[in-house]
């Protein structure tokens, strides 16, 4: 697993939207969620992202077939190499959690959830 650095942490903290990519029997599927959710939950550690799930059913279905997930984030509030704006591509393994300590922690903040998407970061690339 890859531990995220300060650039990735800052981008996660300032992104407005998180794009999730999975692949299933019918091909690639993209979904999105608000960056605020990641910011409000914080990171479990430097390798784990939590996302509250009210929907994300197709993402869940695809992760049951293959647990690989791609995450794209970006923010113009983070300085990039050539000016304002920094993007990050994260590859990892995703799983949905339906009960237990992590689920309960997220449910306290977001009563509407049916599950928590937990992403273990395998690698990341800082985009220019």
N, C-alpha and C positions, 0 to 999 in steps of 0.2 A: 504494500500500500504506500502511496505517496502522501507525505505530509505537506499541506498547503503552506505557502509562504505569505508574507505580509501583503504583497500585491493582490493575491487571490482573496485574502481576507477582506481587504479594502473594497475590491470589486463586488464581493458577495454582500458586503454591508451597504453598498451604495447602488446596487442594481435595482431597477424598477421591475424587471421581468426576468424570469428564469425559463428557458426553453429546454424541454426534455425530449430526447430522441431515443426510441426503442425500435426493435425490428421483430416482426411476427410473421406468421404464415402468409399474410397478404402484403408483406413488404414493410417499408419504413413508416413509422408513425411519429408525428411531432405533436407535443402538447405543451402547454405553458402554465405557469403559476406566477403569483406576485412575489417579487423580491422581498417585500416587506415580511412575508412569512418566514423566510430564511433568516432575515435580520432579527426578527422578534424571538425566534427560537434559539438563535446562536448555534454554535457548532458543538457537538458532543466532545469532540477532540479535533485535532488537526487533520483528521482523515475521514470525518463523517458529517454528512449534511442531512438534516431532517426537513421534510416537507409535509404539511398537513394535507390530507387527501379527503375531499368530499366527493369528488368525481375521479378522474384519472383511470377509469375502468379499462380502457384500451391499453394504456401503459401497464396496468397491472396484469392484464391478460398476456401481453407480450413478455413481460418479465418472468412469467411462469414457464414460458418456452425457452427463453434465453435471458439470463439475468444481467446482461450487458446494457448499460445506459450511457448516453452522452448528454452532457449538460452544457448549455451556452449561457454566459452571462456577460454583461458589459455595462459600463457607466461612463458618461461624459464627465462625471465629477472626479474621476480618477485620472491622474496624469499618465499619458502614454509616452512612448518614445518620441513621437513627432508632434506632441501637443495634447490638447484635452481629449480624453477618451481612451479607455482601456477595455479590451475584451479578453475573456478567458474561456477556453474549451476544456471541459473536464470529462474524463472517461472513468467509468467505475462499474461497480456491481450494485444493483438495486433490489430491494425486497420490501414488501409491504408488511407492516406490523399491525396486529389487530387487538393486542392486549399487552399487559405488563407495564413495567415502570416507565419506559419511554412513551408508550401510547398514553398512559395516564397523565404524564407531564404535558404532552402536547394537547390533550383533550381539555386540560385546565384552561389553556389559552384560547383554544378554538373548539367550542362545544359542538360544532356542526360536523366534525370529522367522523369518518367511518373507519379510517386507517391512517397510518403514518408511512410515508415513503422514506426509507432509510437508504442513503447512498454512501457506499464505501468508496472513497476516491482511490483509483488505481494509478492515474497519471493526469497531468494537466499541462496545457500549453498556453502561455500568455501570448495573445494575438497582438499584432502591431496595428 
